[in-house]
């Protein structure tokens, strides 16, 4: 079983910054893609950023390009999301996805962390 634990969410004023962290643990024999999704009130869950292992450029939603940066530390099995120049429309529950292999490759999800950008 894989456990996914997020931290770093909270309340921030417009223009501020937050750094989200997501650490995976368990009997993991391989780490693959890791990413962040968000779901605002009344909206569907959407991709924010995703990063793969073994090469390739990170993917970002158009709405966050130039403001958010995703990175990963494979030794720590951790993915980060640095969020700068936050806007009220960034308010959402942010979910971490970890694609890992135990017997096969599948996605594991964190519990979600609330990010609120208030004016």
C-alpha positions as CSV (number, residue, x, y, z in Angstrom):
1,X,0.0,0.0,0.0
2,X,1.2,3.5,-0.8
3,X,0.5,6.4,1.5
4,X,0.4,10.0,0.1
5,X,0.7,12.9,2.6
6,X,0.3,16.5,1.6
7,X,1.3,19.6,3.4
8,X,1.6,23.4,2.9
9,X,-1.9,24.5,2.1
10,X,-3.5,27.4,3.9
11,X,-4.7,31.0,3.6
12,X,-2.8,33.6,1.6
13,X,-3.4,37.0,0.2
14,X,-3.4,37.8,-3.5
15,X,0.1,38.1,-4.8
16,X,1.4,35.8,-2.1
17,X,3.2,32.5,-2.3
18,X,2.7,28.9,-1.0
19,X,4.8,25.8,-1.4
20,X,2.9,22.5,-1.4
21,X,4.7,19.2,-0.5
22,X,3.6,15.7,-1.2
23,X,5.5,12.7,0.2
24,X,4.8,9.1,-0.8
25,X,5.7,6.1,1.4
26,X,5.2,2.4,1.4
27,X,6.4,-0.6,-0.5
28,X,7.2,1.3,-3.6
29,X,9.4,-0.3,-6.2
30,X,9.2,2.4,-8.8
31,X,8.1,6.0,-9.0
32,X,6.7,7.3,-12.3
33,X,4.7,10.5,-12.9
34,X,3.8,12.8,-10.0
35,X,1.4,15.6,-10.3
36,X,-1.0,18.2,-8.8
37,X,-4.6,18.6,-9.5
38,X,-7.2,21.0,-8.1
39,X,-10.9,21.3,-7.7
40,X,-12.6,24.6,-7.1
41,X,-16.1,24.8,-5.7
42,X,-18.6,23.9,-8.4
43,X,-15.9,22.9,-10.9
44,X,-14.4,19.6,-12.0
45,X,-11.0,18.4,-10.9
46,X,-8.3,19.7,-13.3
47,X,-4.7,19.2,-13.9
48,X,-2.4,21.8,-12.5
49,X,1.1,20.4,-13.1
50,X,2.6,17.0,-13.7
51,X,6.2,15.8,-13.9
52,X,7.6,12.4,-15.0
53,X,10.7,10.6,-14.1
54,X,13.3,9.6,-16.7
55,X,13.0,12.7,-18.8
56,X,10.5,15.0,-20.3
57,X,9.5,18.6,-19.5
58,X,6.9,19.3,-16.8
59,X,3.4,20.0,-17.9
60,X,1.4,22.9,-16.7
61,X,-2.1,24.2,-17.1
62,X,-2.2,27.4,-19.1
63,X,-3.7,29.2,-16.1
64,X,-0.6,28.6,-14.0
65,X,2.2,28.8,-16.4
66,X,4.8,31.3,-15.3
67,X,3.5,31.3,-11.8
68,X,3.7,27.7,-10.5
69,X,6.7,25.4,-10.6
70,X,6.6,21.7,-10.0
71,X,9.7,19.7,-8.9
72,X,10.5,16.4,-7.4
73,X,13.0,14.7,-5.2
74,X,13.1,11.0,-6.1
75,X,15.3,10.1,-3.1
76,X,12.6,11.5,-0.8
77,X,9.7,10.3,-2.9
78,X,8.4,13.9,-2.7
79,X,6.9,16.3,-5.2
80,X,6.6,20.0,-4.7
81,X,4.5,22.8,-6.1
82,X,5.8,26.3,-5.7
83,X,2.9,28.7,-6.2
84,X,3.8,32.4,-6.7
85,X,1.7,35.4,-7.6
86,X,-1.4,33.7,-6.3
87,X,-4.8,34.9,-7.4
88,X,-8.3,34.4,-5.9
89,X,-9.1,32.1,-8.8
90,X,-6.4,29.7,-7.6
91,X,-8.6,28.9,-4.6
92,X,-9.3,25.2,-4.6
93,X,-8.6,21.9,-3.0
94,X,-5.3,20.7,-4.3
95,X,-4.7,17.0,-4.7
96,X,-1.4,15.1,-5.2
97,X,-1.2,12.2,-7.5
98,X,1.7,9.7,-7.3
99,X,2.1,7.1,-10.0
100,X,3.9,4.2,-8.4
101,X,4.6,0.5,-8.9
102,X,4.0,-2.2,-6.3
103,X,2.7,-5.1,-8.3
104,X,1.7,-2.9,-11.2
105,X,1.6,0.7,-12.0
106,X,-1.3,2.7,-10.7
107,X,-2.1,6.2,-9.3
108,X,-2.4,7.0,-5.6
109,X,-3.9,10.2,-4.3
110,X,-3.5,12.4,-1.3
111,X,-6.4,13.6,0.8
112,X,-6.4,17.1,-0.6
113,X,-5.2,20.3,0.9
114,X,-7.2,23.6,0.9
115,X,-5.6,26.6,-0.7
116,X,-7.5,29.8,-0.2
117,X,-6.5,33.1,-1.8
118,X,-8.5,35.9,-0.2
119,X,-8.8,39.5,-1.3
